[in-house]
Amino acid sequence: MTNKLFYTPGACSLSPHIALREAGVPFELVQVDLAAKKTEYGEDFLTINPKGYVPALLTGDGELITEGAIIVQYIADQRPESGLAPAYGTPERRRVQEWLHFIATELQKGFAPINNPKANDELRQVLKARLFLRFDVLSKNLEGKSYLLGDTFTVADGYALYVLRSLRKLEGEAAFAERAVLKRYFDRIVARPAVKAALETEKLT
């Protein structure tokens, strides 16, 4: 049985989708309607993943793994020669884990309250200012580097692409106007063949 990734186009499941392609791990995509909690085959998604959201990876061994940061590390460890994640126990692996956690908790989660229709304009501006400070941390770390850990693309970079797409959706191209480092980083990731394939498959521009 091959790996099966439950995903929704444009959602944070894009990160493990990219990781699977970068690693060259065989997989099948199963699209999920998050509103209806149904897969494209009519299955009740809650019986597959009781959390009710993507991503979820059903491995070839029949294990269900949820939470994107955990899934991408699992994928990387299936193909250690890919360099998508350094070996466990090394300082470099801890750096990747730090970035995955930062992106999940400080960047991705920062968009939800801003996009909440109940947030007024004043609150939204305060939340955006806070979020932009977090993106400044990302930008500063990328100065003089191709990727978050230097010259090597890792699963943290694939996850970073997702939040950068969210930033562009929030602010348009102005999101990168004062963040040239992030624009170059974004373009560098998007140019990767595996990333292009993932974006094309999900019909994302």
N, C-alpha and C positions, 0 to 999 in steps of 0.2 A: 504494500500500500504506500502510495506516495504522500508527501506532505500536502495538506489542504489548508489554504489560507482563506479565511472568511473575511471579506473586505467590503467596504463601501467606497465608490469612486470619490477621490478628493479628501477622504477622511484620514485620520492618523495611521490607518492601516497601510498608507502609502509607504511608510518607513520600512516595515518588514517586507513589503512587496519588492522594494528596491534591494533590500538585503538578500532576498532569495535569488534575484537575478544577478547581483554582484558576486554572490558566492557560487553560482552555478549549481544550486541545489534543485533537484526536480520538484515541481510543485503543481498543484491545481488551484485555480482561483474559484471561489464561490461567492457570488455577490449577495449582499444582505440588504434588505429594505429595513432600515432601522426604525422607521415609524410603524410599520406593520409587524416587525419582528419576524420576518419571513425570509428564507433564502430564495434564490432564483428558482429552486426546484420545488418551492411550496412548503418546505420544512419549517417547523416552528423553531426559530433560532434559539429561543429560551431553553429548549430541551438540549441544545448543543452547548450553549454558553449561558448559564443562568444570570450572568451579569447583564446580558442584553445589549452589549456594545462590541464594536470591533476595535482592534484586531483580535482574532483568535486563530491559533494554529493547531490543527490536528496533525500530529506527527505520523510518520510511517509506522511507528510502533503503537499507535492508538492513544497516545497521551495528548490531552488538550492543554495547551499553554496559552495563557492570557497575559495581558499587559505588554504593551509594545516594547518597553525597554528590556524586558526579560526575553521576549520572543527573538529580538534581533541578536542578542548575545547567544542564544541557543543556535540560531542559524549560523552565526560566525564560527561557533565552535565545531560545527559539522565540517567546515572547510578551513581549518587553521591556516593552511597555506595561502588563503585569500588575503590575509592581513587585515580583515575587517574588524578584528578585535585582538589585542595582544593576549598572551597567555595569562591565565588566572594566577594571582599571587604577585604579579609584577606591578611596579609603579605605573606603567603605561596602561595596564588594564584598569587600575583605579581612576586614572584620568578619564578614560572612556566612560566608566560608570558615573563619575562626577558629572560629565557633560550630559549623559542621558538623563540623569536625575534633574539637573538644572533645566534642561529643555522641557521636561515633563511638568515640573512643578512651578517654575518661574516664567516660562514662556508660553507653552501651550495653555496652561490653566489660566494665564492672564487674559486670554481673549474672551472667555466665557462671560464674565461680568460686564465687559464692555459691550458685548453683543446682546446682552439681556435687554429686551424691549422695555423693561420696567426702570432701567437706569436713565435718569435725566441727563441733560447735556452737561451740566456742571460736574456731576459724578463721573460721567464718561470721560471728560477731559482729565480729571484727576487720575483715573485708572490708566488712561493712555500714557500719561506722563510717567507713571510708575513703570509701565511695561516697556516704554522706550529706554528707560534707564537700564533695564535688564538686557535689552538688545545692544546697548552700548557696551556691556560686559562682553558679549559675544564678539562685537566688532573689534574691541581693543585686543582681544586674544588672537584675532586673525591677522593682525598687523605683521607683515613679513612672512606669513605662512600661506600655504595653499589650502590646508585643511586644519581642523581643530588640533590635531596632534602633530602637525608639521606637513610633510610631503605625502603622507599616506592617508588615503581615504578610509574612514572607518564607519561603522554603523551609526556613530554619533552624527556624522555629516549627513547621512541619509535622513535622520530624524530632523536635523536642523533645516533641511530643505522644506519639510512640511510646515514648520512654523514661519519660515520666510515667505512661503506662499500665502500663509494666513495674514502676515503683515502686509503683503502687497494687496491682498483682498481688502484689508481694512483701510489702507491709505493710498492705494493706487501706486503709480510709479513714483509718486512723491515720497513713498516709504524709503526709497534708496537715494533720494536727491542729496541728502546730507550724510549718507552712509555709503560712500563709494566702495569701501572695503567689503561691505555686505553684498553690494551689487556684483562685484567681481567674483565673490565666493559663490553666490547664487548661480551666476552664468557658468562658472567652472563645473559645478555639480550637474546642472542641467545638460551640459554638453557630453556627459559620460554616456556611453552606449546603453548600459544597463538601465540608467535613469530614464533616458529617452524612451526606451522600450516600455518601462513601467508607466510613464506618463501617457504614451500613445495608447496603451492597452486600456487605461482608465479614462481615455478620451479627455485628458486634461491639457490645457494650453499653457 
